[in-house]
Amino acid sequence: SAARIFRALFELSRARGWARAARCALGWCKQVERRMWLAMSPLRQFGRECPADLLRAVERKPLAWSRYLDLTEAELGELVNSHKAGRLLHRLVHLVPRLDVRAHVQPLTRSLLRFELRITADFVWNDAVHGSAEQFWVTVEDADGDRLLHAELLVIRRAYALDEHVVEFTVPLGDPLPPQFFVAVDSDRWIGSETRLPVSFRRLQLPDRAPPPTDLLDMQPLPLAELRAPELETLFDGAFNAVQTQCFHTLYRTDDSVFVGAAPGCGKTRVAELAVMRFFRQEAARAQAEGDAYERLRVVYLAPFATLVQQRAEDWRRRFGSLHGGKSVVVLTGDAASDLRLMASAHVVVATPAHFDALSRRWRQKQRQPVRDIGLVIADELHWVGGAGLGAAADDLMLAVSDNNAGADVAGDQLAATYEAVVSRVRFMAAQLERPIRIVALAVPLANARDVAKWIGAPSHAVFNFSPAVRPVPLEIRFMTSGVAHFASRMDAWTTPVYRAVSDQKCGPALVFVSGRRLCRSVAGDLLDMADEGVFPLVDQALLQKVDDKKLCDLLALGIGFYHEALSLGDRRLVLDLFQRNVVRVVVASRESCWALDSVHARTVVIMGAEKYSGREHRYTDYAVPELLQMLGRAGRPQQDTQATCILMCMANKREFYKKFLYEPLPVESRLDGQLHDVLNSEVVAHAVESKQDAVDYLTWTLLYRRLVQNPNYYGLQGTGHQQLSDYLSELIEATLGDLAAAKCVEVDMNDVD
């Protein structure tokens, strides 16, 4: 009972953020479980395996336990006056679980730090001693050791004990800046296994404060007649909303590049279409004026996910197919030869950054004329240039979910670097061609929107960075937290609250997001098992005759559906059609499918857990914040609901973190520096970079160059002076080219790259 009481006190102290109390309670818990005092030697935990005379000899020595790890067998034998005992002592000392910890800190904002811990096991794994896994508590304490700023459980499994474990999280930072924080990693059950590391902030330089968001003006919604073109009015439904009205003049009456930052669901795609309509009208006028000398310019739409690309292509083909004689919309495939032919015949090109990057690298070549003939670029979801970020495991994000590659994993940082390289190349290409290329960037509200706007060439009057609270339908966010560490148990415990939320008739249509496909089926089935008769309306069997998935057919008939990317295209379309017609009131969807549901809205959205399993790290990791924002954007049906609700279920220690970034603009930092090898190698192969100076000049077009001065410590820059910036860029290029030369990707002479 004593162990359970102290364990409860530890959990209570951890939940309240009491660092000293939590540390003390965990220590008492281990003392009771091990039946020994902290002052005793940790060797007592091995029981009869450690002889009593050896224990007495060790405990008589005034030597700190941490020093034993540094001694060899001979030195330990000399310490206890027995060579044989020295071998045994050396083996037992290195069986006590201990971790080597390296900490790296990056400021995201003036009030938030990103910690990256690289943890390796510094002990010998023995199945008889350690079993199949060992648990460690990773904590961060303030300078006084009184306040617990972060705590999470790290599980190291036998199969991956030799691997390096990367733990990323964020910690709030107060004002004034504290001198240091303490990072501690301590075993959940072993005494003498704590690693404590001070993290000094003496040289930490915080970024500037984020500028205030754009005020949403109290303007009368503009009617479609403002387009002054009857053929264009048929492409839109209803009047423009508040965000679209405020951006209308800049997008439809000027040729300036524009940045629009607004919450998902605010109609940013419609905003971009205003720029497309203006471009089409200008091209029609230019074709009439130039006659046979006319050379067509194109629109390029970029989105980070194949799902969004396919959706946009299908939508625009349907709507633009009869506009001004018909507009051709094509999707790039990744094959350069076929993509060039497609692009040459297209009015609108829709692509992922990777596909357009492969086609545009050699834009100077004569046969790449279609790449140079670009007049408008729409960069959708541009906040992904920052990768997953904010503590999420970017390399395990499910970013590409299309009909052909459902379930493909794409490295988040690689996507971010590619997206940044493509947009930077468009700016560089416009400067070299001495012909403006308009860029319309769409993103969620950003903390550093001004730097992103300068990067794309948007003037200050063309920056619309609205508050995250600006939405077509007011949104209420409710949090439901749990301290249960076991994922499956946590999901089981949350099933009942989810049912209560979606079964209430006042909640209207509901979307429930879960972490994976298997959970989609199981949660939908569990909700149906809990339902009383008549809670969910039955569906006519005649509507379900063409359903391929039998489990889906059975659930739909009883009033609940599920949706994930592995379903057939017909099944997915049927589920969405029934949901949008309110025939089915509840749909359980996988995390990856939130991008495929871009045009689907519900009155209530439930995010059932904000963690997914990471195959790279062999543990559950947090959703990326942009993913959560996308899920939140599905809440609220414009022109139908006056209030929407989102219920976010998460771990208790993540509540404050999510509250901060669901209510505040998202900070975005460049990931190009970590992926520069691939980007620079591509530019060298394309002969865009032929010297070290070319490489440095190339970086000046990137977002990285603009963020270096604004947040220098994030990138390891110690100052913002011209000389320091120049030295940093030169060293970065030298190191990158050196690595490429060592890998025999390039040859480096004194000043030339071949």
Buried (B, 14 or more C-beta within 10 A) or exposed (E): EEBEEBBEBBBBBBBEBBBBBBBBBBBBBBBBBBEBEEEBBBBBBBEEEBEEEBBEBBEEEEEEBEEBEEBEBEEBBEBBEBEEBBBBBBBBBBBBBBBBBEBEBBBBBBBBBBBBBEBBBBBBBEEEBBEEEBBBBBBBBBBEBEBBBBBBEBBBBBEBBEBEBBBBBBBEBEEEEEEEBBBBBBBBBBBBBBBEBEBEBEEBBBBEEBEEBBEBEEEEEBEBEBBEBEEBEEBBEEBBBBBBBBBBEBBBEBBBBBBBBBBBBBBBBBBBBBBBBBBBBBBEEBBEEEEEEEEBBBBBBBBBBBBBBBBBBEBBBEBBEEBBEEBBBBBBEEEBEEBBEBBBEBBBBBBBBBBBBBBBBBBBEEEBEBBBBBBBBBBBBBBBBBBBBBBBBBBBBBBBBBEEEBEBBBBBBBBBBBBBBBBBBBBBBBEEBEEEBBBBBBBBBBBBBBBBBBBBBBBEEBBBBBBBBBBBBEBEBEBBBBEBEEBEEBBEEBBEBBBEBBBEEEBBBBBBBBBBBEBBBBBBBBBBEBBEEEBBEEBEEEBBEEBEBEEBBBBBBBBBBBBBBBBBEEBBEBBBEBBBEEBBBBBBBBBBBBBBBBEBBBBBBBBBBBBBEBEEBBBBBBBBBBBBBBBBBBBBBBEEBEEBBBBBBBBBBBBBBBEBBBEBBBBBBBBBBBBBBBBBBBBBEBBBBBBBEBBBEBBEBBBBBBBBBBBBBBBEBEBEEEEBBEBBBBEBBEEBBEBBEEEEBBEBEEEEBE
